[in-house]
């Protein structure tokens, strides 16, 4: 196929650059207090996502239990 798939790395990098530019314009328009509160809210959401993922992940030792018999 000659077309790129959606979600390729250059596309994601492009939209991340747009998001950074939007946040810079928001900072210039609203002021640092609003931007800091937005960043704090995003950090809380990301922290909650990481914590939920860590709690749902199983440990490796629990899944690889080896039972040995005596000869």
Secondary structure, 3 states (H helix, E strand, C coil): CCCCCCCCHHHHHHHHHHHHHHHHHHHHHHCHHHHHHHHHHHHHHHHHHHHHHHHHCCCHHHHCCCCCCCC
